[in-house]
Structures are given as C-alpha cells and as structure tokens.
Amino acid sequence: MPELPEVEALAHHLREHAIYRPIARIDVASMSAVKTFDPPVSGLHGRVVTGAARYGKFLSVEFGDRPDEPLHLITHLSRAGWLRWHDSAAATPPKPGRGPLALRVHLDTVGGPGFDLTEQGTQKRLAVYLVPDPQQVPGIARLGPDALALTRDEFASLLTGRTERLKTLIVEQQVIAGIGNAYSDEILHTARLSPYATAGRLTAEQVDGLYAAMRSVLTDAVERSVGQGAAELKGEKRSGLRVHARAGLPCPVCGDTVREVSFASKSFQYCPGCQTGGKPLADRRLSRLVR
C-alpha cells in the first residue's frame, strides 16, 4: 500500500508534470471506484490543474482555476492501487471492467500526456472522490495529525493512557495520519521496540526514541522518493526497507533472522534481536502468542 513517502512523491511528480495543464477528457473504467456523483467527473473537462497535495495517504489533484468553484480530485490508492504517468495514451475510451485501469486522465489533448489510476488484484478498494472541499471525503475528515507535522510533545500526548499495542496504534489513521504497515515495521525496528509493546507504558526515553525513529524513517523515505518517476517508486520503497517483507533474511543491524507474524489478511515483520530481546513472537496462525 502506498504510504506517506510514496504519496508525497506522487504529489510532487504531479506538481512537476501536470500543473497548468487543462483536462481534455477523463475516462472512467471502473464505476465502483468513483465514490461521488455530484459534481460528475466529466465536470472537470476544460478545468486546469493548479496543484497537488497529500492528506495522510490520500492524494489530491487540485483545480483552483475558478476560485469560486474549486474542485479536488482525491484518490485513496488502498492496498494495490497506483498512479501511472504517461506521455501518450490511447484515444479510444477503455472498456469498463477490463484490466487494472480504473480511471484515465488526459491532459492538454485526448491521447496526450496524463495519468492512469490502476488497481491490481480482485479486491477492488481504490477510491476516487471529486469534491469542492477535501474535508468532504470521510477518510480525510477523520484523519489525525500528520506524522511529519507532530512535535515530540504532541506525539507523547497521543500515546498517553493508550492501551493499544504500538503496531496497532501507529497505523491507526485517526490517531496519526500517513503511516501504514511497511513503515510502521521500519519505525519500530529503528526504535528497537516490540510491535506488541503497550503504547501508554513507554518510558520517556522510549517515547523519544520512537518519535526520532518516526521522523527519521519517514523523512529519509520522502527524500529518497521525491524526484523519482512514478514508475520507480515501488522499487525505491523496497530498496530502503530493513525488516518489512524480509522474513527469513538476516537483520542488517544485528544479523538475527527477521521473523514474521501473520494474520488472516496481513502480516508484519520484526527482528527478535533488535526488538524483543531475542524472544520470537509466535505466528498466531499456528500457535498462541508468546508474550
């Protein structure tokens, strides 16, 4: 799933390539992806892209060319969605329901430059909204403070009294916006904290370490990602990961074997040597959790 660094990089890419270009046409290939109907996406025809922004893990393409009628084309890419930039595209409208294409935006002229919103797999969760105000998107209205906008004291306040496990809490978008499964694994590894540590029981020193890890992991990932072409971002993300999706490989810090805990529809990875005092956490599919 694209997280804060990748969505920030996609917004940057659009600011560099789409600004001041008019919409020639929008092709909708998946009606289920479009979650709003008034105004219709066809209402963007002739509108000019004036910006691109990120709200947590939401990507917004902004149309402020008519100050009295601002519009925002907002996308949540979900688990398997992606934005693909193209310098040219087929002028023939795509057939609905065929392939991964959900929505195509033609800029300048039909068949010219623009971008596609695509989604692989059978679980179609990509969502597109066209709204005058981003706060009209339910997921944005519920977002907590952005992970890179929090001060240390604000971060500590969010943890105070919380009984959730760290892994659960820091991916909760209503608490902290922008962090997903991959970067939460990396943050906890960098902070040398167990995924199952209780958020509200951290010492002041551990809070400092977790905050510093969150800042460094996300900032470093943004710096690596911004400026990359949209097609290179997935590979760039994978190359920077130390424990996530590396189960069975040696930890690059201590050399211990990276382990995995799996659930029905997701999993996470961690290093016992760095995070749990050498004690493995049992895979819940196979046995009871070792506390």
C-alpha positions in Angstrom: 0.0 0.0 0.0 1.4 3.5 -0.9 2.1 5.3 2.4 3.1 8.9 3.3 6.5 8.9 1.4 5.2 7.5 -1.8 2.0 9.6 -1.9 4.2 12.7 -1.2 6.4 11.7 -4.1 3.4 11.2 -6.4 2.1 14.7 -5.4 5.5 16.1 -6.2 5.6 14.3 -9.5 2.2 15.8 -10.5 3.3 19.3 -9.4 6.2 19.0 -11.8 4.3 17.5 -14.7 0.6 18.4 -14.6 0.5 21.9 -13.3 -1.2 24.5 -15.6 -2.4 21.8 -18.0 -6.1 21.5 -18.8 -8.2 18.4 -18.6 -9.0 17.2 -22.1 -11.1 14.2 -21.0 -11.5 11.7 -18.2 -12.2 8.1 -18.9 -13.8 6.0 -16.1 -13.1 2.3 -16.5 -14.4 1.3 -13.0 -17.6 2.9 -11.9 -17.2 1.3 -8.4 -14.0 3.3 -7.8 -15.8 6.6 -8.1 -17.5 7.4 -4.8 -19.1 10.7 -5.6 -21.5 11.7 -8.3 -22.1 15.5 -7.9 -20.3 17.1 -9.5 -19.6 14.4 -12.1 -16.0 13.7 -13.1 -17.0 15.0 -16.6 -17.3 18.4 -14.9 -13.5 18.6 -14.9 -13.3 18.8 -18.7 -11.6 22.1 -19.5 -10.5 22.7 -15.9 -6.8 23.4 -15.3 -4.7 21.6 -12.8 -3.3 24.1 -10.3 -1.7 21.9 -7.6 -1.3 18.5 -6.0 -1.3 17.8 -2.3 -1.3 14.9 0.2 -3.7 14.3 3.1 -2.3 11.4 5.1 -2.3 8.6 2.5 -4.8 10.4 0.2 -3.6 12.1 -3.0 -5.4 15.3 -4.2 -5.2 16.9 -7.6 -6.4 20.5 -7.3 -8.3 22.6 -9.7 -8.3 26.2 -8.4 -8.5 27.9 -11.8 -12.0 29.1 -10.9 -11.6 30.5 -7.3 -15.4 30.5 -6.8 -15.7 26.8 -7.8 -12.6 24.9 -6.5 -12.5 21.2 -7.1 -10.3 18.4 -5.8 -9.9 15.0 -7.4 -8.9 12.9 -4.5 -7.7 9.3 -4.6 -7.0 6.7 -1.9 -4.9 4.1 -3.6 -5.6 1.4 -0.9 -3.6 -1.8 -1.0 -3.0 -2.4 -4.7 -3.7 0.9 -6.3 -1.2 3.1 -8.1 -0.8 6.2 -10.3 1.0 5.7 -13.6 2.1 8.8 -15.6 2.0 8.5 -19.4 3.3 10.8 -22.1 0.7 9.5 -24.5 -2.3 7.2 -24.2 -4.9 5.5 -26.4 -7.6 8.0 -27.6 -10.3 5.3 -27.6 -12.1 5.1 -24.3 -11.3 1.9 -22.4 -13.9 -0.8 -21.9 -15.2 -0.8 -18.3 -14.1 -3.7 -16.2 -11.2 -4.8 -18.4 -7.9 -5.0 -16.7 -6.4 -2.9 -13.8 -7.3 0.5 -15.2 -9.8 2.4 -13.0 -9.6 6.0 -14.3 -7.6 7.8 -17.0 -6.9 11.5 -17.2 -6.0 13.1 -20.5 -4.2 16.4 -20.2 -3.8 19.0 -23.0 -5.4 16.8 -25.6 -7.1 13.4 -25.8 -4.3 10.8 -26.3 -1.7 13.2 -24.9 0.1 13.2 -21.5 -1.7 12.4 -18.3 -2.1 9.7 -15.7 -3.9 6.5 -15.0 -5.2 5.2 -11.7 -4.8 1.5 -11.7 -5.5 -1.4 -9.2 -4.2 -4.9 -9.4 -5.9 -8.0 -7.9 -9.5 -8.9 -7.3 -10.2 -6.9 -4.2 -11.1 -3.5 -5.7 -10.7 -0.9 -3.0 -9.3 2.1 -4.9 -11.5 5.1 -4.2 -11.9 8.4 -6.2 -13.7 11.4 -5.0 -14.5 14.8 -6.7 -15.3 17.4 -4.1 -15.2 21.2 -3.5 -13.5 20.6 -0.1 -11.2 17.8 0.9 -12.9 17.6 4.3 -16.0 16.2 2.5 -14.1 13.0 2.0 -14.9 10.9 5.1 -11.5 9.4 5.4 -9.8 12.8 5.3 -12.3 14.3 7.8 -11.4 11.5 10.3 -7.6 11.9 9.9 -5.4 12.5 12.9 -2.4 14.9 12.8 0.1 14.2 10.0 3.1 12.0 11.2 5.6 14.6 9.9 3.7 17.6 11.5 3.7 16.3 15.1 6.1 17.8 17.7 7.6 15.5 20.2 5.3 16.7 23.0 2.2 16.2 20.7 3.4 12.7 19.9 3.9 11.9 23.6 0.4 13.2 24.3 -1.1 10.9 21.7 0.4 7.9 23.4 -0.5 8.8 27.0 -3.0 6.4 28.5 -3.4 4.3 25.3 -3.7 0.6 25.9 -3.2 -0.4 22.2 -0.1 -2.2 21.1 2.3 0.1 19.3 2.0 -1.7 15.9 -1.8 -1.2 16.1 -1.7 2.4 17.2 0.8 4.0 14.9 -1.0 2.7 11.8 -4.4 4.0 13.0 -5.1 6.9 10.7 -7.4 8.6 13.1 -4.5 8.8 15.6 -1.6 9.5 13.3 -2.0 10.1 9.6 0.3 8.6 6.9 1.9 5.5 8.4 1.0 2.1 7.1 2.1 -1.5 7.5 5.6 -1.2 5.9 6.9 1.9 7.5 5.4 1.0 11.0 7.6 -2.1 10.8 10.6 0.0 9.9 9.9 2.7 12.6 9.6 0.1 15.4 12.7 -1.7 14.2 14.7 1.6 14.2 13.3 2.4 17.7 14.2 -1.1 18.9 10.7 -1.6 20.3 8.5 -4.7 20.2 5.4 -4.4 18.0 3.4 -5.6 21.0 4.7 -3.0 23.5 1.8 -1.1 25.1 1.7 2.5 23.8 0.9 4.1 27.1 3.5 2.3 29.1 6.6 3.6 27.3 9.2 5.4 29.3 10.1 9.0 28.3 13.3 7.6 26.8 11.4 5.1 24.7 9.0 7.8 23.5 11.9 10.0 22.5 13.4 7.0 20.6 10.1 6.2 18.9 9.5 9.8 17.9 13.0 10.2 16.5 12.6 6.9 14.6 9.3 8.0 13.1 10.8 11.3 11.9 14.0 9.8 10.5 12.4 6.8 8.7 9.7 8.9 7.1 11.9 11.8 6.2 14.6 9.6 4.7 12.0 7.8 2.7 10.5 11.0 1.4 13.9 12.3 0.4 14.7 9.1 -1.5 11.3 9.0 -3.2 10.7 12.7 -4.2 12.1 13.2 -7.6 11.7 9.6 -8.7 9.4 8.8 -11.5 6.1 7.3 -10.5 7.3 4.0 -12.2 10.4 3.8 -9.9 8.7 4.5 -6.6 7.8 0.9 -5.7 11.3 -0.3 -6.3 12.7 2.6 -4.3 10.5 1.8 -1.4 11.6 -1.9 -1.4 15.3 -1.0 -1.5 15.0 1.1 1.6 13.3 -1.5 3.8 15.3 -3.3 6.5 12.8 -5.7 8.0 9.4 -5.3 6.3 8.9 -8.1 3.7 12.3 -9.5 4.6 11.2 -12.5 6.7 13.9 -15.2 6.8 16.7 -12.8 5.8 19.3 -11.6 8.3 18.7 -8.3 10.1 21.1 -5.7 8.6 21.7 -4.3 12.1 22.3 -7.4 14.4 22.3 -10.3 12.0 19.4 -12.2 13.6 16.8 -13.7 11.4 13.9 -11.4 10.6 10.6 -13.0 11.7 7.0 -12.7 10.7 3.7 -12.7 12.4 0.7 -13.4 10.1 -3.0 -12.7 10.5 -5.9 -13.6 8.2 -5.3 -10.8 5.7 -2.0 -9.2 6.7 1.4 -9.7 8.3 4.2 -7.8 9.8 7.9 -8.4 10.2 10.3 -7.7 13.1 13.8 -8.6 14.4 13.9 -10.5 17.7 17.5 -9.5 18.3 16.8 -5.8 18.0 13.2 -5.6 19.2 12.2 -8.4 21.6 15.3 -9.3 23.5 15.8 -12.3 21.2 12.4 -13.7 22.0 10.4 -14.6 18.9 6.7 -13.8 18.7 4.7 -16.8 17.6 2.8 -16.8 14.4 -0.8 -16.5 15.5 -2.0 -18.8 12.7 0.0 -21.7 14.2 0.2 -21.2 17.9 -0.7 -19.0 20.8 1.2 -15.7 21.1 4.4 -15.9 23.1 4.3 -12.9 25.4 
